[in-house]
């Protein structure tokens, strides 16, 4: 994606458009910035000039207030009524007179003191200043009210002289509070904020946030900027004088000019500059696109065709109209290369598809190992056999995927190995190898062909066991039959009746065992060949049970077993193949007799459940081992004999039972007995 963006930025059309746009933007930004700087400088000069003029006017106002307060102190001290009241020491009358006098002036405080300095009467705002004496006759003073808040007063004192000489002193004052600051704002047109050091004392602004200079600053004015309630101000800070009671405290008046109009004008200029830049960029872009398309359109078409080639799109032909001969030649060369490349890729895809289909269809797995012992190729067949994905196998050492391998040289000849899959299964693999040299490779590689022969090995083992068991099953009864027949032939006249009966019974049991074995073999062969079928019809279950019990009586009596038959009051009729059903009963009874101890009881029970009859054959033998129960009804499967040698058969009886019962639509199973032994049951449909 980044490579595509890089190529796009380097295209001729884009470069031309960007050049036009960049030039116009640069010109607009430079010209607009200079214009804004000039206008802003002019506006700021006017603002500071207005502030300078206002600061001079403010200084004149403070001087005027000083003169007015000083004159009021002089006039008040010379009033005859005040002198008379002071001379007669009439405090109450003097206080009332001072209140009347204060109402007629702009004074906030009037005070009269006697000759010794004690206050005789006062009117207006109370101040914390003791007496009426001041360090200088007229000046600014920092005082505190009764709550401890800082105040600034313009105070003036004057002696009261009577006919007999000095009688006392008069102190008058004006408080520099918010009302006075608003009055000065109305006179100067600018906001005023009065500070005592860094403490705001009075202001005409709603919230004054200006801070004066430090006490060590020069007494002349200096400038600053601040904002109050989102309104910008330029300010000049006037150093009025040092406080009389604290020579380190400074009194400042911050004279502030509202410059919101100037800021608005600057913003208007900025937006005008941005608008002009946008318009210039739009115009230059249109012009650049127009010129670039005329100049670079054929080259853009060639670049697009090349980009299609890089993405694998070879279906669209290269068609470029251009009056330039070189561009036309490049277009023809690209079209010829596209056609040749498309033909080559089509052939390669067909070959690759055929190869992949061939590898997918091969049952065997193919693994190639490079000269370093790492797996280079892992076919789909190898994935199916081993259960590993190709992504997890390629690049791994052969010993990692096949832990049983100790050295690659072991595959110089065909061999078999045991492989454990991811799910814990153990497979028997037959592996053959071949040396090969892939095209373009520097070294030789080893190709391994994996074949899963697990089932074949199991079949060979089971077939060997089956043949051994069948041979044993045939050899034992045939030998007994031959011995009994030879004895009857040679000594029949010398044998007692009971001895002859025993020989006849032995002959009958041998023939019965051979007949059962042959029936199971024939049924198994029919199942394998797909020719197994049944012929169900209404059949009396009692007759089938009697026939099976009669058939197995000689074998039962031989081992002294007791057969207990448990039937319902009404023996049901089945819809079943009678001969096959007897074969099922004979197989189950035969197993119960062979695996039960001598003299034990074998129970044959019948239950009716709905439309089904359930037949159970239970013995008192050792039961079925837990590891054998899952494969109980599979052919050639049988538990290890634990009592008499040769009691296990060929392993076909239970598989034949399962096939016959399921052909009737029934079920077959085994349940362990609580006291030991096994109970085999099956169900058949009722007539």
Buried (B, 14 or more C-beta within 10 A) or exposed (E): EEEEEEBEEEBBBBBBBBEBBEEBBEEBBEEBEEBBEEBBEEBBEEBBEBBBEBBBBBBEBBEEBBEBBBBBBBBBBEBEEBBBBBBEEBBEEBBBBBBEBBEEBEBBBBBBBBEEEEBBBBBBBEBEBEBBEBEEEBBBBBBEEEEEEBBBBBBBBBBBEEEEEEBBBBBBBBBBBBEBBBBBBEBBEBBBBBBBBEEBBBBBBEEBBBBBBEEEEEEEBEEBEBEBEEBBBBBBBBBBEBBBEEEEBBBBBBBBBBBEEBBEBBEEBBEEBEEBBEEBBEEBBEBBBEBBEEEBBBBBBBBBBBEBBEEEEBEEEBEBEBEEEEBBEBBEEBBEBBEEEBEEEEEEEEEEEEEEEEBEEBEBBBBBBBEEBBBBBBBBBBBBBBBBEEEEBBEBBBEBBBEEBEEBEEBEEEEEBEBBEEEEEEBBBBBBBEEEEBEEEEEEBBBBBBBBBBEEBEEEEBEEBBEEBBEBBBEBBEEBBEBBBEBBEEEEEEBEEEBBEEBEBBBBBBEBBBEBBEBBBEBBEBBEEEEBEBEBEEBBBBEBBEBBBEBBBBBBEEBEBEBEEEBEEEBBBBBBBBBBBBBBBBBBBBBBBBBBBEEBEBBBBBBBEEEBBBBBBBBBBBBBEEEEBEEBBEBBBBBEEEEEEEEBBBBBBBBBBBBBBEBBEBBBBBEEBEEEBBBBBBBBBBB
